[in-house]
Amino acid sequence: SAPSGGGQKQMSAAEVKKAQEEMDKARAANEKAKVDHENMKKYFDQGRQLANDKDFPGAINAYKEASKLDPDQVAIWANLGLALHNRGITNLNQKSNDAAKQDFNEAIEAVNKALELNEKDLSNPAKGAPAKTSKGTYLKMRADSEYLLASRLQVSEMAEPANRDFLAASDLTENPAEKSTFVIKGAVALRESGKYDEATAAFKSILEKDPENIEALYNL
């Protein structure tokens, strides 16, 4: 007798063609991801080298190219923020205040992205401790740009964020000298942007915790 018609039905020619196209598409996507990853590393390494050579515009361009290829890499955004901050200082020293302002604002945006990505690692037991250290570093980086906007470029609304970020960075560092430096810098940002009452309160708060703080005594 003839065999019964059990088992799966054969794919039609159209289905075979579609399955092949999907496999080809997946293979192409994998190849592209591999190439993008290699190119991202190349741009990232290039950015680091240019930054080491003090070519901050070149470093910024390289980091921006790297970020387009992999926007989820914390280190790209952190290094981009630092390069923008350093170019901002160069522009500030050359009296190019508008360019400096733009650089510091863009530095803050880049560091915000680094902080956002880093936040995901804080609750991961394997990554929590280094992520906490990184958070302190990034907050201090952001505070540095906010500080210069407030104290040197008359963007007074940046003084309070600078003070907040310096205080938060101080809480996250284990280095006593850094703890002291950060809180003083935050209070100075308030004073230099004309927020005298807030600055006085900040210096008094420092002295409550550290009565021997010479910097705070001097600034009062």
Secondary structure, 3 states (H helix, E strand, C coil): CCCCCCCCCCCCHHHHHHHHHHHHHHHHHHHHHHHHHHHHHHHHHHHHHHHHCCCHHHHHHHHHHHHHHCCCCHHHHHHHHHHHHHHHHHHHHCCCHHHHHHHHHHHHHHHHHHHHHHHHHHCCCCCHHHHHHHHHHHHHHHHHHHHHHHHCCCCHHHHHHHHHHHHHHHHHCCCHHHHHHHHHHHHHHHHHCCCHHHHHHHHHHHHHHCCCCHHHHHHC
